[in-house]
C-alpha cells in the first residue's frame, strides 16, 4: 500500500488508525477508501446532497465518504446504478477501517472484508457483522439525494419529545428478568438497548462504542454488549468490562408503568 494511501487511512480515522494501517496485508485490494466530504445536517437530522456537485458520486459505480458535523459515524454513499443510491456506515465492522467501493461491492482495504452495497450484509469475511444502513431517497428531477439520519426502524416506537414508550403488549420480553430488547427509534436514529436485569431492574443504553464509534451488538446469553471492531465489551449498565474502550456507553433514564417501559432523554 502506498504511503499516501496509508496517510488517507490515518487521516479519516485519526491516530487510532495507525495500527490498522500498518497491519494491512500485502494482498490488500487496490481499492482506496471513498473520497471524503464534510457536510452539515438540518436541525431534524436531514442531509441533502446535490449529486452533481460530487463527481465521485455522480458516476455509476462511484462513492464518497460523508462526514456530518456533530455526528460520530461517517457515511459511505454509493451510486449503485442509474438512479439508485445507498447509504451505509463507512467503517468496517471488523477493525473500523474506512471503506471503499469497487462498483460492485463495498470493500475494506485493510483486511479484505466485503459487503453488499444495498443492505450492508457481509459477503466476505473476516467481518461478521453487517454495516448499518441509513434511510435515503433520490429525487431524479432535482438530482438531490436526501439522507435521514434520524429515521427509525420499522416496528420500533419513535422518540416523542425524547421519550420512547415500549408497551408490554408489543414487547412482552421486557417482563422477563435477564432479557434485552433493541431497536432504532425514529427521531433518534441510533440503536438503543433496553435490559431487564436478573434482579428485575431496568437499564437502557446507546449503541455507539466510545472507543472508535462503531455500533455495539447485544449478547443476550451474557446479557452484555460487544463492539466487534476492537472487542470492547460493556455491561448491561453500559460500563466498560473489556478494553480498549475506557468510557461507558451513553445511558438513558428508564422507568416502568403498569403497561410499558419508558425510556427518556433519548436525544
VENBELGI-V527778 format. One line per field, one symbol per residue. phi: phi as a letter, one per 20 degrees, with the letter a starting at -180 (. if undefined). A space follows every 50 residues. Layout:
# VENBELGI-V527778
phi->???
This chain:
# VENBELGI-V527778
phi->.fffffffffffdnffegffffefffegfecegfgdcdcddffdmddddf gffcgfefffneaceddegndedfdddddeqldecbccfedfeebmffec cenccfceffcmfccffedmffdbfegcdfefddfbbdeffemdedddfd fedgndfeedlmcdddfffecfgfeefmcbccrdffndndfccdddffen fdbccedefeecmfeececgfelbccdffcmfccffenefdbfegcdfff ddfccbdfcadcddmec
